[in-house]
Structures are given as C-alpha cells and as structure tokens.
Amino acid sequence: MQISVFVPQYGAIEANTPPFRTFHTANEVLTGFGKEPFFQVEYVGRNIFVQANNGEYMIKTDRLLKDVAETDLLIIPPAFGDTAKGVVANAEALPYFKKLHEGGSSVASLCLGAFLLAETGWLT
C-alpha cells in the first residue's frame, strides 16, 4: 500500500513525522515477525527540500507532488503557525490533491490540515 505524506510549505516537523514514522514502524513490526513490509511510505511536496517550523528543520521529499500519478493514501498535515498563511502558501498543491482523489486515492488530513483539505471543496 502506497502512503504519501504531503510536506506543506510552512509545515511543522511534529506534524509531518508522526504519520511517516507510524507506517514505517508498522513495517518494522511486520518484518520482526518474519513478514514482508506492507507499506511504501514517502514524503511528497512541491519542492525537493521544504523548510519546517519557520526554517528550524528541513524535510527532504522523496518525490515531487506533481510527479505522483497515484497513491493509495495522501495524508495532509497542518501548516505551522498562521493557518491562513499556510493555506495560501499551499494553494498550488490543491489541483494535485484533486487529481489524485479523482484517480481513486484516499485523502486524509491531520489536525489543522483540515483547513487545507477544505480548500478542495470536499468538506461541506
């Protein structure tokens, strides 16, 4: 199962790493029991390197969002600080979210990532 964690502009490291690590840890448990890993987990973003927590951290994405043709689950974490600023800064990602969803991908948000997800028009 392909899991893509979106790395938003003005993101928070504390919001990006938990979903990424959760699925990696699930794979480690599986391999600990002699089973094959089930999840392919990646960071995706509009840029290869994305600053988090106002530049305190840098997250390297595995793929650019524009190059993701399909994924089973796209996770949208919240922006850090000013939510409205985060929504505006990530508006260019919305068409890619919509394209993935229309192609059959599930889309989920974490916490205030719901504000960015709401910009798609799906939350009514």
C-alpha positions in Angstrom: 0.0 0.0 0.0 1.4 3.4 -1.1 1.2 6.1 1.6 2.2 9.6 0.6 2.7 12.2 3.3 2.4 15.8 1.9 5.1 18.2 3.2 3.4 21.6 3.2 5.1 24.9 3.0 5.2 26.4 6.5 4.8 22.9 7.9 5.6 21.6 11.3 8.1 18.8 11.8 5.9 17.5 14.6 3.0 17.0 12.2 4.9 15.5 9.3 7.0 12.9 11.0 4.2 11.0 13.0 2.3 9.6 10.0 5.5 8.8 8.2 7.0 7.0 11.2 3.8 5.2 12.1 3.7 3.4 8.8 7.5 2.7 8.9 7.1 1.3 12.4 4.2 -1.0 11.3 6.6 -2.3 8.6 9.3 -2.9 11.2 6.9 -4.9 13.4 5.9 -7.0 10.4 9.5 -7.7 9.5 10.1 -8.5 13.1 7.5 -11.3 12.8 9.1 -12.5 9.6 6.5 -11.0 7.3 7.0 -8.7 4.3 6.6 -4.9 4.8 3.1 -3.8 3.7 3.5 -0.1 3.3 5.6 2.0 0.9 5.8 5.4 2.7 7.1 8.6 1.1 7.2 12.3 1.7 5.9 14.3 -1.3 5.9 18.1 -1.7 6.0 20.9 -4.2 9.8 21.2 -3.7 12.6 18.6 -3.0 13.5 20.4 0.2 10.8 22.0 2.3 11.5 24.1 5.4 9.6 23.3 8.5 9.0 25.2 11.8 10.0 28.5 10.2 13.3 27.1 8.9 14.3 25.3 12.0 14.1 22.0 10.1 14.4 20.9 6.5 12.5 17.9 5.2 13.7 16.2 2.0 10.8 14.9 -0.1 11.1 11.6 -1.9 9.0 12.8 -4.9 7.5 16.0 -6.1 3.8 16.1 -5.7 3.4 16.9 -9.5 5.1 13.5 -10.3 2.8 11.4 -8.1 0.4 9.8 -10.6 -1.2 7.6 -8.0 -1.1 6.7 -4.3 -3.4 4.7 -2.1 -3.5 7.3 0.7 -2.4 11.0 0.7 -2.0 12.5 4.1 -2.2 16.3 4.5 -0.6 17.6 7.8 -1.2 21.1 9.1 0.8 24.2 8.4 2.8 25.7 11.3 1.6 28.9 12.9 -0.7 31.1 10.9 -3.2 28.7 9.3 -4.5 31.2 6.7 -0.9 31.8 5.6 -0.3 28.1 5.3 -3.5 27.7 3.2 -2.4 30.4 0.8 1.2 29.1 0.6 0.0 25.6 -0.3 -2.8 26.6 -2.7 -0.8 25.3 -5.7 -1.0 21.8 -4.3 -4.8 21.7 -4.4 -5.1 20.6 -8.1 -2.7 17.7 -7.4 -4.8 16.7 -4.4 -7.9 16.8 -6.6 -6.3 14.8 -9.4 -5.1 12.1 -7.0 -8.6 11.8 -5.4 -10.3 11.7 -8.8 -7.9 8.9 -9.7 -9.0 6.8 -6.7 -6.6 7.9 -3.9 -8.0 8.3 -0.4 -7.1 11.7 1.1 -6.9 12.4 4.8 -5.8 15.4 6.9 -4.3 15.7 10.3 -5.4 18.4 12.8 -5.4 21.8 11.1 -4.5 20.2 7.8 -8.3 20.1 7.5 -8.2 23.7 6.5 -6.1 22.9 3.5 -8.3 19.9 2.7 -11.4 22.1 3.0 -10.0 24.3 0.2 -10.6 21.4 -2.2 -14.4 21.9 -1.6 -14.9 18.3 -0.4 -15.8 19.3 3.2 -19.3 20.6 3.0 
